[in-house]
């Protein structure tokens, strides 16, 4: 009888301890959820300083702030939630939670667009592919789902508009490419440029000019959005543009391949249609043809990669080229990296052999900060 009582008491105590542990775990998860929800809404000490009027996917930085994402794991409670999106203040070494995915296995795409106080991002359960929902986020966590096809190409963002390229079939069944824009508030859409099927997948807008590369005709299309006037330019010495950067209102820097498949950077005047070679970016390895998505022109210099994954600075006037960050400092073959240009820093979100990290350099190539990411 005594033995049975001891067994009974032991089972009751075990049940009580088990229930207590479960309550503690549930309470901890609830507290974490409340904290994360509150963190999105709490006032943030953010003063961007330098902001852009229009940006494209891959522009993760403004002022000295840069976006990054972190996945939740079994070690980061509440691990049942999806990935988190942060804005990192480089000067203060402080991160602000912008948005936490509320459901398991939800993620953010690696490419976003950050303009003013708005972030355009692809989020949701990608299940091995890109997340399907296009979201417009504010810095206080407020979000709006945009009625834009996830298959849209070359998305750009301004304060009140979203620009995009998409394939469309007309009433006669013929496919063509459109460059369009959508009013964020009303959802109203308008076609800015139309060309043949697969003519272009991206375009640029600098001031009143829309620039697109017609791959079918191998020409640069320039459309003045104020006047509606279009022109087609032959490329400088047969150069095929891959990136176009604004230098002045009428001058752009074009990075691309020439007829001999050599990577070059040229300065091109849209008005006079005259070009000048700045430098050759290829540095001797015939098996490497990859160019990072983001380059920039700043204070008389072009910042880009040299097709061997070194970050280089090129004096646009003299063509002098110098490596400021070697590929080995980033991790090696950096075909999967996002380079963001801040006011005083260059932020590189690198993915190498399943390791994700955020590296912060100054414009002379000095490593300032390094963060391991999930």
Residue frames as qw, qx, qy, qz and C-alpha x, y, z in Angstrom:
[[0.000, 0.885, 0.466, 0.000, 0.00, 0.00, 0.00],
 [0.311, -0.805, 0.106, 0.495, 2.79, 2.38, 0.94],
 [0.446, -0.143, 0.598, 0.651, 4.65, 1.52, -2.26],
 [0.249, 0.618, 0.655, 0.356, 1.56, 2.34, -4.37],
 [0.124, -0.939, -0.245, 0.209, 1.17, 5.73, -2.65],
 [0.395, -0.585, 0.343, 0.620, 4.80, 6.61, -3.41],
 [0.378, 0.169, 0.693, 0.590, 4.29, 5.71, -7.08],
 [0.101, 0.802, 0.571, 0.142, 1.11, 7.78, -7.23],
 [0.234, -0.887, -0.038, 0.395, 2.75, 10.82, -5.67],
 [0.443, -0.336, 0.506, 0.659, 5.70, 10.52, -8.03],
 [0.301, 0.440, 0.687, 0.494, 3.42, 10.50, -11.10],
 [0.040, -0.913, -0.404, 0.031, 1.45, 13.50, -9.82],
 [0.351, -0.753, 0.168, 0.531, 4.65, 15.45, -9.18],
 [0.434, -0.044, 0.621, 0.652, 5.94, 14.58, -12.65],
 [0.193, 0.684, 0.627, 0.319, 2.69, 15.81, -14.21],
 [0.179, -0.932, -0.201, 0.243, 2.85, 19.05, -12.23],
 [0.412, -0.543, 0.374, 0.629, 6.46, 19.67, -13.26],
 [0.385, 0.233, 0.691, 0.566, 5.64, 18.88, -16.90],
 [0.078, 0.841, 0.516, 0.140, 2.66, 21.28, -16.91],
 [0.294, -0.859, 0.001, 0.419, 4.79, 23.98, -15.28],
 [0.436, -0.279, 0.525, 0.676, 7.50, 23.58, -17.92],
 [0.280, 0.500, 0.679, 0.459, 4.90, 23.76, -20.71],
 [0.074, -0.928, -0.355, 0.085, 3.39, 26.91, -19.18],
 [0.377, -0.695, 0.219, 0.572, 6.82, 28.52, -18.95],
 [0.405, 0.011, 0.640, 0.653, 7.59, 27.67, -22.61],
 [0.150, 0.705, 0.624, 0.303, 4.21, 28.94, -23.82],
 [0.212, -0.918, -0.196, 0.272, 4.57, 32.07, -21.72],
 [0.431, -0.484, 0.370, 0.666, 8.07, 32.67, -23.07],
 [0.331, 0.281, 0.671, 0.601, 6.87, 32.31, -26.68],
 [0.003, 0.854, 0.509, 0.107, 3.95, 34.69, -26.04],
 [0.323, -0.830, 0.013, 0.455, 6.26, 37.25, -24.45],
 [0.425, -0.216, 0.532, 0.700, 8.65, 36.96, -27.39],
 [0.232, 0.552, 0.672, 0.436, 5.74, 37.42, -29.82],
 [0.127, -0.930, -0.324, 0.120, 4.54, 40.52, -27.95],
 [0.419, -0.642, 0.234, 0.598, 8.09, 41.88, -27.92],
 [0.396, 0.051, 0.624, 0.672, 8.54, 41.34, -31.68],
 [0.110, 0.746, 0.594, 0.280, 5.17, 42.92, -32.48],
 [0.253, -0.916, -0.149, 0.274, 6.00, 45.87, -30.25],
 [0.510, -0.402, 0.357, 0.671, 9.50, 46.20, -31.74],
 [0.348, 0.414, 0.594, 0.595, 8.02, 46.76, -35.20],
 [0.065, -0.849, -0.444, -0.280, 5.80, 49.56, -33.91],
 [0.507, -0.679, -0.155, 0.508, 8.12, 51.24, -31.40],
 [0.221, 0.965, -0.106, -0.095, 9.52, 54.68, -32.35],
 [0.871, 0.052, 0.111, 0.477, 12.89, 54.35, -34.06],
 [0.212, -0.835, 0.152, 0.484, 15.74, 56.83, -33.89],
 [0.664, 0.240, 0.517, 0.484, 16.27, 56.89, -37.65],
 [0.149, 0.870, -0.037, -0.469, 17.56, 59.93, -39.52],
 [0.856, 0.321, 0.321, 0.246, 18.44, 58.80, -43.04],
 [0.245, -0.627, 0.297, 0.677, 20.13, 61.99, -44.20],
 [0.164, 0.371, -0.618, -0.674, 20.94, 61.25, -47.85],
 [0.626, 0.299, 0.678, -0.243, 17.96, 59.71, -49.65],
 [0.152, -0.039, 0.700, 0.697, 17.26, 58.90, -53.29],
 [0.499, 0.232, -0.006, -0.835, 14.29, 59.88, -55.44],
 [0.904, 0.204, -0.137, -0.350, 14.06, 56.54, -57.19],
 [0.303, -0.510, 0.805, -0.007, 15.72, 53.16, -56.58],
 [0.738, 0.223, -0.529, -0.354, 15.89, 49.69, -58.10],
 [0.945, -0.311, -0.024, -0.096, 15.86, 46.19, -56.62],
 [0.817, 0.109, -0.212, 0.525, 19.19, 45.70, -54.91],
 [0.093, 0.586, -0.205, 0.779, 19.38, 49.25, -53.53],
 [0.645, -0.462, -0.592, 0.142, 19.46, 48.28, -49.84],
 [0.491, -0.336, -0.291, 0.749, 21.08, 51.43, -48.44],
 [0.080, 0.848, 0.194, 0.487, 20.39, 55.10, -47.82],
 [0.312, -0.866, 0.280, -0.272, 22.39, 57.51, -45.72],
 [0.130, 0.470, -0.847, 0.212, 24.48, 55.29, -43.44],
 [0.695, -0.033, 0.548, -0.465, 21.72, 52.70, -43.02],
 [0.346, 0.267, -0.802, -0.408, 21.46, 49.32, -44.74],
 [0.854, -0.111, 0.052, -0.505, 18.83, 46.54, -44.80],
 [0.209, 0.312, -0.927, -0.012, 19.57, 42.94, -43.92],
 [0.821, -0.226, -0.204, -0.483, 17.57, 39.81, -43.09],
 [0.092, -0.359, 0.882, -0.290, 17.96, 37.06, -40.48],
 [0.657, -0.172, -0.645, -0.352, 16.23, 33.69, -40.45],
 [0.627, -0.493, 0.378, -0.469, 14.80, 32.24, -37.27],
 [0.542, 0.231, -0.807, 0.024, 16.26, 28.93, -36.09],
 [0.730, -0.424, -0.536, 0.012, 15.72, 26.54, -33.20],
 [0.553, -0.197, -0.361, 0.724, 18.16, 28.72, -31.23],
 [0.009, 0.067, -0.010, 0.998, 16.34, 32.02, -31.83],
 [0.014, 0.547, 0.810, -0.212, 13.00, 32.01, -30.02],
 [0.757, 0.140, 0.539, -0.341, 10.28, 32.20, -31.08],
 [0.195, -0.307, 0.781, 0.507, 11.68, 29.93, -33.77],
 [0.429, 0.463, 0.775, -0.019, 8.20, 29.11, -35.10],
 [0.293, 0.852, 0.125, -0.416, 8.10, 32.46, -36.89],
 [0.761, 0.544, 0.147, 0.321, 9.56, 33.31, -40.27],
 [0.616, 0.134, -0.052, 0.775, 12.50, 35.54, -41.18],
 [0.201, -0.841, -0.265, 0.426, 13.11, 39.04, -39.84],
 [0.474, 0.647, 0.150, 0.578, 13.92, 42.20, -41.77],
 [0.484, -0.672, -0.181, 0.531, 16.20, 44.73, -40.06],
 [0.340, 0.873, -0.037, 0.347, 17.54, 48.22, -40.77],
 [0.779, -0.296, -0.157, 0.530, 21.10, 48.60, -39.53],
 [0.009, -0.994, 0.084, -0.062, 22.51, 51.95, -38.39],
 [0.812, 0.280, -0.257, 0.443, 26.21, 51.63, -39.21],
 [0.109, 0.652, -0.311, 0.683, 27.28, 54.70, -37.24],
 [0.541, -0.501, 0.356, -0.574, 25.55, 53.60, -34.02],
 [0.224, 0.189, -0.956, 0.016, 26.06, 49.86, -34.62],
 [0.398, 0.155, 0.647, -0.632, 22.35, 49.37, -33.91],
 [0.090, -0.157, -0.850, -0.495, 19.68, 47.27, -35.66],
 [0.464, 0.128, 0.293, -0.826, 15.98, 48.12, -35.86],
 [0.295, 0.234, 0.923, 0.081, 13.40, 45.40, -36.52],
 [0.287, 0.141, -0.275, -0.907, 11.24, 46.52, -39.44],
 [0.801, 0.031, -0.138, -0.581, 9.16, 43.41, -40.08],
 [0.270, -0.253, 0.922, -0.117, 8.99, 39.88, -38.73],
 [0.521, -0.023, -0.679, -0.518, 7.27, 37.18, -40.77],
 [0.571, -0.299, 0.405, -0.648, 4.48, 35.79, -38.58],
 [0.957, 0.059, 0.068, -0.276, 4.19, 32.28, -40.03],
 [0.701, -0.371, 0.552, 0.257, 6.66, 29.38, -40.14],
 [0.652, 0.124, 0.572, 0.483, 8.95, 28.98, -43.18],
 [0.323, 0.915, 0.231, 0.074, 8.22, 32.48, -44.51],
 [0.649, -0.211, 0.157, 0.714, 11.23, 34.31, -45.87],
 [0.189, 0.878, -0.031, -0.438, 12.38, 37.51, -47.56],
 [0.803, 0.520, 0.072, 0.283, 13.94, 37.56, -51.02],
 [0.667, -0.288, 0.005, 0.688, 17.60, 38.63, -51.05],
 [0.237, 0.230, 0.258, 0.908, 16.83, 41.67, -53.26],
 [0.065, -0.776, -0.555, 0.292, 14.87, 44.69, -51.96],
 [0.278, 0.548, 0.171, 0.770, 14.50, 48.37, -52.78],
 [0.379, -0.613, -0.438, 0.537, 14.86, 51.11, -50.14],
 [0.195, 0.465, 0.238, 0.830, 13.70, 54.63, -51.05],
 [0.303, -0.544, 0.087, -0.778, 12.96, 57.37, -48.51],
 [0.428, -0.269, 0.668, -0.547, 10.96, 55.80, -45.71],
 [0.880, 0.188, 0.079, -0.430, 9.66, 52.97, -47.90],
 [0.247, -0.377, 0.876, 0.170, 10.91, 49.44, -48.57],
 [0.804, 0.276, -0.213, -0.481, 9.74, 47.30, -51.49],
 [0.196, -0.393, 0.895, -0.078, 10.28, 43.62, -50.71],
 [0.716, 0.011, -0.580, -0.388, 9.21, 40.16, -51.84],
 [0.249, -0.312, 0.766, -0.504, 8.02, 38.13, -48.84],
 [0.851, -0.006, 0.025, -0.524, 6.15, 34.94, -48.00],
 [0.771, -0.208, 0.602, 0.023, 6.56, 31.19, -48.25],
 [0.334, 0.640, -0.513, -0.463, 8.74, 30.75, -51.31],
 [0.917, -0.005, 0.379, -0.122, 9.02, 26.94, -50.92],
 [0.741, -0.054, 0.458, 0.488, 12.35, 26.84, -52.74],
 [0.388, 0.558, 0.364, 0.637, 11.57, 29.74, -55.11],
 [0.087, 0.247, -0.139, 0.955, 11.25, 33.51, -54.69],
 [0.089, 0.411, 0.697, -0.581, 8.66, 34.61, -52.09],
 [0.218, 0.490, 0.718, 0.443, 5.43, 35.44, -53.94],
 [0.079, -0.886, -0.451, 0.072, 4.01, 38.58, -52.29],
 [0.386, 0.412, -0.013, 0.825, 5.17, 42.08, -53.23],
 [0.401, -0.758, -0.461, 0.228, 5.00, 44.25, -50.12],
 [0.204, 0.668, -0.092, 0.710, 5.53, 47.93, -49.49],
 [0.631, -0.503, -0.471, 0.356, 6.78, 48.51, -45.94],
 [0.034, -0.898, 0.118, -0.423, 7.26, 51.65, -43.90],
 [0.339, 0.422, -0.668, 0.510, 9.95, 51.96, -41.23],
 [0.431, -0.277, 0.518, -0.685, 7.35, 51.53, -38.47],
 [0.249, -0.005, 0.967, -0.060, 6.35, 48.09, -39.78],
 [0.582, 0.492, 0.321, -0.563, 3.16, 49.16, -41.56],
 [0.274, -0.141, 0.805, 0.507, 2.72, 47.22, -44.79],
 [0.620, 0.496, 0.084, -0.602, 0.71, 47.28, -47.99],
 [0.622, 0.047, 0.729, 0.282, 0.48, 44.42, -50.48],
 [0.204, 0.512, -0.314, -0.773, 0.91, 45.74, -54.00],
 [0.786, 0.394, 0.430, -0.204, -1.28, 44.43, -56.81],
 [0.297, 0.735, -0.525, -0.308, 1.64, 43.75, -59.09],
 [0.968, 0.159, -0.177, -0.077, 2.42, 40.48, -60.85],
 [0.687, -0.601, 0.362, 0.188, 5.28, 38.67, -59.12],
 [0.791, 0.207, 0.379, 0.433, 6.73, 37.92, -62.57],
 [0.219, 0.975, 0.024, 0.036, 7.31, 41.65, -63.23],
 [0.784, 0.155, -0.079, 0.596, 10.90, 42.46, -64.22],
 [0.410, 0.265, -0.062, 0.870, 13.26, 45.25, -63.19],
 [0.284, -0.822, -0.490, -0.056, 11.12, 46.83, -60.48],
 [0.284, 0.283, -0.198, 0.894, 11.88, 50.45, -59.50],
 [0.319, -0.710, -0.599, 0.189, 10.41, 52.47, -56.62],
 [0.123, 0.406, -0.087, 0.901, 9.82, 56.18, -56.03],
 [0.155, -0.008, 0.559, -0.815, 7.84, 57.93, -53.30],
 [0.585, 0.263, 0.314, -0.700, 4.50, 57.48, -55.03],
 [0.769, 0.437, -0.266, -0.384, 5.10, 55.11, -57.98],
 [0.693, -0.251, 0.657, 0.157, 6.27, 51.59, -58.72],
 [0.473, 0.630, -0.429, -0.443, 7.92, 51.07, -62.12],
 [0.698, -0.123, 0.705, -0.013, 8.13, 47.65, -63.75],
 [0.338, 0.375, -0.655, -0.562, 8.67, 45.72, -66.98],
 [0.617, 0.070, 0.727, -0.292, 6.33, 42.91, -67.98],
 [0.019, 0.010, 0.835, 0.550, 5.42, 40.67, -70.92],
 [0.469, 0.384, 0.448, -0.657, 1.90, 41.21, -72.21],
 [0.264, 0.205, 0.827, 0.452, -0.16, 39.69, -75.01],
 [0.274, 0.191, -0.046, -0.941, -2.41, 41.98, -77.05],
 [0.704, 0.269, 0.351, -0.556, -5.86, 41.20, -78.44],
 [0.711, 0.523, -0.376, -0.281, -4.28, 39.72, -81.57],
 [0.978, -0.193, 0.025, 0.069, -2.32, 37.24, -79.48],
 [0.622, 0.556, -0.263, 0.485, 1.06, 38.92, -80.08],
 [0.677, -0.577, -0.226, 0.397, 3.50, 39.21, -77.16],
 [0.343, 0.718, -0.125, 0.593, 5.39, 42.40, -76.40],
 [0.538, -0.254, -0.474, 0.649, 7.30, 44.03, -73.52],
 [0.124, -0.881, -0.235, -0.393, 5.99, 47.00, -71.61],
 [0.350, 0.012, -0.465, 0.813, 7.73, 49.42, -69.28],
 [0.314, -0.694, -0.465, -0.451, 4.99, 50.68, -67.01],
 [0.103, 0.183, -0.555, 0.805, 4.33, 52.46, -63.75],
 [0.423, -0.564, -0.692, -0.153, 1.68, 52.06, -61.09],
 [0.210, -0.618, 0.190, -0.733, 0.39, 54.67, -58.66],
 [0.241, 0.050, -0.874, 0.419, 0.91, 53.23, -55.18],
 [0.279, 0.115, 0.493, -0.816, -2.16, 54.91, -53.70],
 [0.660, 0.301, 0.043, -0.687, -4.72, 54.26, -56.45],
 [0.678, -0.006, 0.727, 0.104, -3.26, 51.19, -58.20],
 [0.598, 0.758, 0.091, -0.242, -3.73, 52.93, -61.56],
 [0.693, -0.185, 0.491, 0.495, -1.28, 51.70, -64.23],
 [0.408, 0.857, -0.071, -0.308, 0.19, 53.41, -67.26],
 [0.872, 0.165, 0.243, 0.391, 2.43, 52.15, -70.10],
 [0.154, -0.850, 0.209, 0.459, 5.55, 54.28, -70.66],
 [0.160, 0.575, -0.685, -0.418, 7.32, 52.25, -73.34],
 [0.884, 0.143, 0.389, -0.216, 6.43, 49.28, -75.54],
 [0.170, 0.584, -0.713, -0.349, 8.68, 47.06, -77.64],
 [0.751, 0.152, -0.561, -0.314, 8.69, 43.58, -79.15],
 [0.921, -0.356, -0.124, -0.103, 8.68, 40.32, -77.21],
 [0.849, -0.337, -0.001, 0.408, 11.64, 39.92, -74.82],
 [0.411, 0.783, -0.048, 0.466, 13.12, 43.24, -75.99],
 [0.109, 0.528, -0.515, 0.666, 14.15, 44.20, -72.45],
 [0.623, -0.415, -0.656, 0.097, 13.81, 42.96, -68.87],
 [0.417, -0.623, -0.314, 0.583, 14.86, 46.11, -67.04],
 [0.292, 0.743, 0.177, 0.575, 15.16, 49.83, -67.52],
 [0.431, -0.254, -0.328, 0.801, 16.49, 52.91, -65.75],
 [0.014, 0.896, 0.353, 0.269, 15.00, 56.30, -64.95],
 [0.491, -0.251, -0.146, 0.821, 17.28, 59.30, -64.44],
 [0.096, 0.280, 0.009, -0.955, 15.53, 62.65, -64.18],
 [0.641, 0.410, 0.131, -0.636, 13.02, 62.79, -67.05],
 [0.464, 0.464, -0.673, -0.342, 14.76, 60.11, -69.10],
 [0.900, -0.102, 0.378, -0.190, 13.80, 56.44, -69.29],
 [0.230, 0.610, -0.719, -0.240, 16.62, 54.26, -70.61],
 [0.891, -0.022, 0.410, -0.194, 16.15, 50.67, -71.79],
 [0.118, -0.448, 0.790, 0.402, 18.27, 48.20, -73.73],
 [0.831, 0.332, 0.001, -0.446, 16.50, 46.69, -76.74],
 [0.542, -0.359, 0.743, 0.161, 18.11, 43.26, -76.92],
 [0.722, 0.466, 0.510, 0.054, 16.39, 42.46, -80.23],
 [0.458, 0.870, 0.054, 0.175, 17.76, 45.54, -82.01],
 [0.739, -0.144, -0.124, 0.646, 20.94, 45.87, -79.88],
 [0.146, 0.584, 0.079, 0.794, 20.20, 49.54, -79.27],
 [0.190, -0.272, -0.567, 0.754, 19.84, 51.91, -76.34],
 [0.089, -0.702, -0.558, -0.434, 16.34, 53.42, -76.13],
 [0.183, -0.166, -0.370, 0.895, 16.03, 56.85, -74.54],
 [0.113, -0.677, -0.610, -0.396, 12.58, 58.28, -73.85],
 [0.024, 0.166, -0.285, 0.944, 11.98, 61.74, -72.44],
 [0.105, -0.463, -0.864, 0.170, 9.02, 61.20, -70.11],
 [0.065, 0.560, 0.272, -0.780, 8.08, 64.89, -70.04],
 [0.304, 0.474, -0.338, -0.754, 7.93, 65.33, -73.82],
 [0.855, 0.223, 0.400, -0.245, 7.16, 61.73, -74.82],
 [0.518, 0.728, -0.409, -0.184, 9.99, 61.82, -77.37],
 [0.907, -0.216, 0.342, 0.116, 11.91, 58.58, -78.08],
 [0.377, 0.766, -0.499, -0.152, 15.31, 58.02, -79.65],
 [0.987, -0.077, 0.098, 0.099, 17.43, 54.96, -80.38],
 [0.023, -0.866, 0.491, 0.091, 21.19, 55.08, -79.97],
 [0.867, 0.281, -0.383, 0.149, 23.82, 52.78, -81.39],
 [0.746, -0.635, 0.021, 0.200, 26.18, 51.68, -78.64],
 [0.008, -0.884, 0.452, 0.119, 29.67, 53.07, -78.39],
 [0.173, 0.520, -0.825, -0.138, 31.97, 50.77, -80.40],
 [0.664, -0.040, -0.689, -0.288, 29.43, 47.98, -80.34],
 [0.010, -0.176, 0.773, -0.609, 29.23, 47.95, -76.54],
 [0.519, -0.428, -0.654, -0.346, 26.36, 45.93, -75.10],
 [0.206, -0.507, 0.391, -0.740, 25.25, 47.62, -71.84],
 [0.523, -0.272, -0.798, 0.125, 24.61, 45.58, -68.70],
 [0.304, -0.679, -0.464, 0.481, 24.46, 48.50, -66.26],
 [0.221, 0.644, 0.188, 0.708, 23.77, 52.20, -66.80],
 [0.428, -0.546, -0.422, 0.584, 24.66, 54.78, -64.16],
 [0.134, 0.944, 0.221, 0.204, 23.84, 58.48, -64.10],
 [0.580, -0.055, -0.132, 0.802, 26.78, 60.90, -64.07],
 [0.079, 0.210, 0.083, -0.971, 25.01, 64.13, -65.04],
 [0.575, 0.430, 0.348, -0.603, 21.59, 64.96, -66.50],
 [0.714, 0.603, -0.162, -0.318, 22.80, 64.14, -70.01],
 [0.359, 0.560, -0.744, 0.049, 25.78, 61.87, -69.33],
 [0.921, -0.287, 0.113, -0.240, 25.73, 58.24, -68.24],
 [0.091, -0.542, 0.834, 0.049, 28.36, 55.63, -67.45],
 [0.908, 0.147, -0.152, -0.362, 27.71, 52.37, -69.27],
 [0.339, -0.451, 0.825, -0.011, 29.24, 49.08, -68.11],
 [0.879, 0.300, 0.179, -0.324, 29.04, 46.23, -70.59],
 [0.732, -0.097, 0.576, 0.350, 30.63, 43.87, -73.11],
 [0.249, 0.636, -0.362, -0.634, 32.18, 44.96, -76.37],
 [0.813, 0.387, -0.249, -0.356, 32.19, 42.97, -79.62],
 [0.515, 0.400, -0.739, 0.173, 35.20, 40.94, -78.40],
 [0.758, -0.492, -0.419, -0.089, 33.41, 40.08, -75.13],
 [0.461, 0.079, -0.422, 0.777, 35.68, 42.33, -73.10],
 [0.276, -0.799, -0.508, 0.169, 34.08, 44.11, -70.13],
 [0.334, 0.263, 0.005, 0.905, 34.42, 47.90, -70.38],
 [0.079, -0.760, -0.468, 0.445, 33.14, 51.06, -68.73],
 [0.318, 0.330, 0.328, 0.826, 32.45, 54.02, -71.02],
 [0.067, 0.507, 0.332, -0.793, 31.14, 57.54, -70.55],
 [0.201, 0.392, 0.728, 0.525, 28.30, 58.31, -72.97],
 [0.133, 0.258, 0.149, -0.945, 26.56, 61.60, -73.71],
 [0.378, 0.482, 0.783, -0.104, 22.87, 61.10, -74.50],
 [0.290, 0.835, 0.138, -0.446, 22.59, 64.42, -76.33],
 [0.182, 0.728, -0.526, -0.401, 25.68, 64.32, -78.56],
 [0.983, 0.124, 0.055, -0.124, 25.64, 60.49, -78.78],
 [0.450, 0.663, -0.547, 0.241, 29.40, 60.51, -78.26],
 [0.898, -0.435, -0.062, -0.001, 31.21, 57.95, -76.09],
 [0.196, 0.744, -0.582, 0.264, 34.60, 57.68, -74.41],
 [0.844, -0.122, -0.509, 0.115, 36.18, 54.56, -72.95],
 [0.423, -0.818, 0.262, -0.289, 37.02, 54.90, -69.25],
 [0.241, -0.522, 0.814, -0.086, 38.64, 51.54, -68.50],
 [0.684, 0.075, -0.680, -0.254, 38.64, 47.80, -69.15],
 [0.643, -0.492, 0.331, -0.484, 37.24, 45.79, -66.23],
 [0.995, 0.033, -0.092, -0.009, 38.28, 42.33, -67.28],
 [0.207, -0.834, 0.511, -0.029, 41.59, 41.41, -65.73],
 [0.163, 0.540, -0.815, -0.134, 42.82, 38.31, -67.51],
 [0.359, 0.002, 0.913, -0.193, 40.61, 35.39, -66.44],
 [0.287, 0.052, -0.614, -0.734, 38.73, 34.16, -69.49],
 [0.298, -0.298, -0.904, -0.072, 36.36, 31.91, -67.54],
 [0.098, -0.517, -0.581, 0.621, 34.78, 34.69, -65.47],
 [0.055, 0.381, 0.463, 0.799, 32.03, 36.81, -67.01],
 [0.304, -0.699, -0.645, 0.052, 29.91, 37.75, -64.01],
 [0.103, 0.384, -0.114, 0.911, 29.17, 41.35, -63.05],
 [0.067, -0.354, -0.719, 0.594, 27.56, 42.33, -59.77],
 [0.090, 0.737, 0.639, 0.200, 24.13, 43.90, -60.02],
 [0.172, -0.962, -0.186, 0.098, 25.08, 47.12, -58.24],
 [0.575, 0.114, -0.011, 0.810, 27.67, 49.71, -59.16],
 [0.094, -0.916, -0.329, 0.209, 27.71, 53.42, -58.41],
 [0.449, 0.530, -0.010, 0.719, 29.24, 56.73, -59.45],
 [0.476, -0.837, -0.238, 0.129, 30.38, 58.87, -56.53],
 [0.310, -0.868, 0.204, 0.331, 32.70, 61.88, -56.24],
 [0.308, 0.759, -0.486, -0.306, 34.27, 61.42, -59.66],
 [0.071, -0.351, 0.932, 0.045, 34.80, 57.67, -59.27],
 [0.795, 0.000, -0.395, -0.460, 33.10, 54.51, -60.49],
 [0.362, -0.344, 0.807, -0.315, 32.75, 51.71, -57.92],
 [0.879, 0.184, -0.175, -0.404, 32.10, 48.22, -59.32],
 [0.799, -0.318, 0.493, 0.131, 33.66, 44.78, -59.56],
 [0.117, 0.651, -0.594, -0.458, 36.38, 43.84, -62.03],
 [0.844, 0.211, -0.327, -0.369, 34.68, 40.59, -63.10],
 [0.569, 0.170, -0.752, 0.287, 37.07, 38.68, -60.82],
 [0.577, -0.660, -0.476, -0.065, 34.92, 39.71, -57.83],
 [0.441, -0.194, -0.266, 0.835, 37.33, 42.34, -56.56],
 [0.029, 0.918, 0.374, -0.126, 35.71, 45.66, -55.67],
 [0.552, 0.106, 0.154, 0.813, 37.47, 48.39, -57.63],
 [0.024, 0.856, 0.212, -0.471, 37.50, 52.18, -57.70],
 [0.571, 0.336, 0.412, 0.626, 37.99, 53.83, -61.08],
 [0.056, -0.563, -0.032, 0.824, 38.81, 57.49, -61.59],
 [0.578, 0.645, 0.498, -0.049, 36.40, 58.37, -64.41],
 [0.236, 0.929, -0.165, -0.231, 38.56, 61.20, -65.78],
 [0.016, -0.695, 0.701, 0.160, 41.89, 59.33, -65.88],
 [0.868, 0.150, -0.404, -0.245, 40.72, 55.71, -66.04],
 [0.140, 0.438, -0.801, 0.382, 43.06, 54.78, -63.17],
 [0.828, -0.288, -0.333, -0.348, 41.78, 51.59, -61.54],
 [0.063, 0.425, -0.780, 0.455, 42.62, 50.27, -58.09],
 [0.618, -0.316, -0.714, -0.091, 41.38, 47.29, -56.10],
 [0.241, -0.540, 0.355, -0.724, 40.01, 48.45, -52.76],
 [0.719, -0.237, 0.526, -0.388, 38.47, 45.15, -51.57],
 [0.195, 0.331, -0.879, -0.282, 39.84, 41.83, -52.78],
 [0.746, -0.122, -0.457, -0.469, 37.53, 38.88, -53.45],
 [0.585, -0.011, -0.747, 0.315, 39.32, 36.86, -50.75],
 [0.031, -0.081, 0.485, -0.870, 38.24, 39.43, -48.13],
 [0.613, -0.038, -0.039, -0.788, 34.61, 38.84, -49.06],
 [0.761, -0.104, 0.575, -0.282, 34.71, 35.08, -49.34],
 [0.436, -0.073, 0.803, 0.398, 35.77, 34.08, -52.83],
 [0.012, 0.271, 0.703, 0.658, 33.37, 33.61, -55.76],
 [0.123, 0.346, 0.503, -0.782, 30.72, 36.21, -54.95],
 [0.117, -0.241, -0.678, -0.685, 28.11, 35.57, -57.63],
 [0.407, -0.671, -0.595, -0.172, 25.56, 35.69, -54.79],
 [0.368, -0.318, -0.365, 0.793, 26.16, 38.97, -53.03],
 [0.045, 0.893, 0.401, 0.199, 24.33, 42.27, -52.58],
 [0.473, -0.027, -0.111, 0.874, 26.48, 45.40, -52.67],
 [0.089, -0.894, -0.432, -0.075, 24.95, 48.58, -51.21],
 [0.434, 0.301, -0.097, 0.843, 26.49, 52.05, -51.34],
 [0.322, -0.794, -0.437, 0.274, 25.86, 54.22, -48.27],
 [0.083, 0.992, -0.051, 0.081, 26.94, 57.82, -47.80],
 [0.128, -0.812, 0.563, -0.082, 30.21, 56.89, -46.08],
 [0.501, -0.294, 0.813, -0.050, 30.32, 53.09, -46.34],
 [0.576, 0.225, -0.632, -0.468, 30.01, 50.16, -48.73],
 [0.648, -0.185, 0.614, -0.411, 27.93, 47.30, -47.31],
 [0.468, 0.277, -0.760, -0.356, 28.32, 43.82, -48.81],
 [0.786, -0.139, 0.431, -0.422, 25.84, 41.11, -47.86],
 [0.301, 0.477, -0.792, -0.235, 27.71, 37.98, -48.90],
 [0.922, -0.061, 0.236, -0.300, 26.57, 34.38, -49.35],
 [0.400, 0.598, -0.692, -0.051, 29.45, 31.93, -49.64],
 [0.433, 0.084, -0.891, 0.113, 29.36, 28.16, -49.03],
 [0.501, -0.583, -0.623, -0.141, 26.13, 28.53, -47.01],
 [0.414, -0.412, -0.360, 0.728, 27.69, 31.26, -44.84],
 [0.088, 0.827, 0.362, 0.420, 25.90, 34.60, -44.79],
 [0.488, -0.442, -0.239, 0.714, 27.58, 37.74, -43.50],
 [0.163, 0.954, 0.206, 0.146, 27.33, 41.52, -43.68],
 [0.660, -0.140, 0.004, 0.738, 30.64, 43.30, -44.26],
 [0.057, 0.979, 0.182, -0.066, 30.97, 47.07, -43.91],
 [0.663, 0.031, 0.113, 0.740, 33.89, 48.84, -45.63],
 [0.030, 0.791, 0.057, -0.609, 34.73, 52.52, -45.98],
 [0.655, 0.743, 0.052, -0.127, 35.32, 53.93, -49.47],
 [0.129, 0.755, -0.641, -0.044, 39.06, 53.26, -49.17],
 [0.771, 0.140, -0.610, -0.113, 38.42, 49.55, -48.60],
 [0.023, 0.310, -0.764, 0.565, 39.04, 49.41, -44.85],
 [0.494, -0.379, -0.770, -0.142, 36.88, 46.79, -43.09],
 [0.222, -0.457, 0.257, -0.822, 34.87, 48.68, -40.47],
 [0.610, -0.154, 0.548, -0.551, 32.41, 46.06, -39.20],
 [0.371, 0.119, -0.871, -0.300, 31.53, 42.41, -39.78],
 [0.627, -0.101, 0.427, -0.644, 28.28, 40.69, -38.79],
 [0.006, -0.012, 0.985, 0.172, 27.43, 37.01, -39.04],
 [0.587, 0.069, 0.008, -0.807, 23.88, 36.47, -40.32],
 [0.501, 0.056, 0.851, -0.151, 21.54, 33.48, -40.44]]
